[in-house]
């Protein structure tokens, strides 16, 4: 059972005819990158804001 999710995806692809192309993967790379990068961006904005308030 170690490959159960992969097997489920492959079975669904065979049954439904869904074969994701490069655009599908590129979209998910952008989404995951945004989810990971957003906290860093917000932290930087808050730090810069606090620095300006101290002056």
C-alpha positions as a Markdown table, in Angstrom:
| # | Residue | x | y | z |
|---|---|---|---|---|
| 1 | Unk | 0.0 | 0.0 | 0.0 |
| 2 | Unk | 2.9 | 2.5 | -0.1 |
| 3 | Unk | 1.8 | 3.8 | -3.6 |
| 4 | Unk | -2.0 | 3.9 | -2.9 |
| 5 | Unk | -2.4 | 7.7 | -3.7 |
| 6 | Unk | -0.3 | 7.3 | -6.9 |
| 7 | Unk | -2.3 | 4.2 | -7.9 |
| 8 | Unk | -5.6 | 6.1 | -7.3 |
| 9 | Unk | -4.5 | 9.0 | -9.5 |
| 10 | Unk | -3.3 | 6.7 | -12.3 |
| 11 | Unk | -6.5 | 4.7 | -12.1 |
| 12 | Unk | -8.6 | 7.9 | -12.3 |
| 13 | Unk | -6.5 | 9.1 | -15.3 |
| 14 | Unk | -7.2 | 5.8 | -17.1 |
| 15 | Unk | -10.9 | 5.9 | -16.3 |
| 16 | Unk | -11.7 | 9.6 | -16.9 |
| 17 | Unk | -9.1 | 10.3 | -19.6 |
| 18 | Unk | -7.6 | 13.1 | -17.5 |
| 19 | Unk | -3.9 | 13.5 | -18.4 |
| 20 | Unk | -2.5 | 16.7 | -16.9 |
| 21 | Unk | -0.2 | 18.7 | -19.1 |
| 22 | Unk | 2.7 | 21.1 | -18.3 |
| 23 | Unk | 0.3 | 23.9 | -17.6 |
| 24 | Unk | -1.4 | 21.9 | -14.8 |
| 25 | Unk | 1.9 | 21.4 | -13.1 |
| 26 | Unk | 3.0 | 25.0 | -13.6 |
| 27 | Unk | -0.2 | 26.2 | -12.0 |
| 28 | Unk | 0.3 | 24.0 | -8.9 |
| 29 | Unk | 4.0 | 25.1 | -8.6 |
| 30 | Unk | 2.7 | 28.7 | -8.5 |
| 31 | Unk | 0.0 | 28.0 | -6.0 |
| 32 | Unk | 2.4 | 26.1 | -3.7 |
| 33 | Unk | 5.1 | 28.7 | -4.1 |
| 34 | Unk | 2.6 | 31.4 | -3.1 |
| 35 | Unk | 1.5 | 29.4 | 0.0 |
| 36 | Unk | 5.1 | 29.0 | 1.1 |
| 37 | Unk | 6.2 | 32.5 | 0.2 |
| 38 | Unk | 3.3 | 34.5 | 1.6 |
| 39 | Unk | 4.3 | 34.3 | 5.3 |
| 40 | Unk | 7.8 | 35.5 | 4.5 |
| 41 | Unk | 6.4 | 38.4 | 2.5 |
| 42 | Unk | 4.0 | 39.4 | 5.2 |
| 43 | Unk | 6.8 | 39.1 | 7.9 |
| 44 | Unk | 9.0 | 41.5 | 5.8 |
| 45 | Unk | 6.1 | 44.0 | 5.4 |
| 46 | Unk | 5.4 | 44.0 | 9.1 |
| 47 | Unk | 9.1 | 44.5 | 10.0 |
| 48 | Unk | 9.5 | 47.3 | 7.6 |
| 49 | Unk | 6.3 | 48.9 | 8.9 |
| 50 | Unk | 7.5 | 48.7 | 12.5 |
| 51 | Unk | 10.9 | 50.1 | 11.6 |
| 52 | Unk | 9.2 | 53.2 | 10.0 |
| 53 | Unk | 7.0 | 53.7 | 13.1 |
| 54 | Unk | 10.0 | 53.8 | 15.5 |
| 55 | Unk | 11.6 | 56.8 | 13.7 |
